Amino acid sequence: MKQALPLCLCLFAMTGAWAHGDFKCDVPKAEWKPQMELHRKLTGEGWKVRQVKVDNGCYEVYGFDDKGNRVEIYFNPKTFEKVGDVKQPS
């Protein structure tokens, strides 16, 4: 049992990375557009944005898209191009 514990802990830690994807944006900070600009863009497209934060050099957006679906999406901070998303449970 003691031998299985480290393996279980390792597997548990890895599942968090799988669930949230492994998105990374390599953009120099001097080239980033302001977070509020992304917030305004998405709101103008009908989104309900709850939070925008930085994660792995990307803007991570939590909220609801224009269809009312709960989303967690990563955007390039320079271009606002979608980099990836985390699938939400139904």
Secondary structure, 3 states (H helix, E strand, C coil): CCCHHHHHHHHHHHHHHHHCCCCCCCCCHHHCCCHHHHHHHHHHCCCEEEEEEEECCEEEEEEECCCCCEEEEEECCCCCCEEEECCCCC
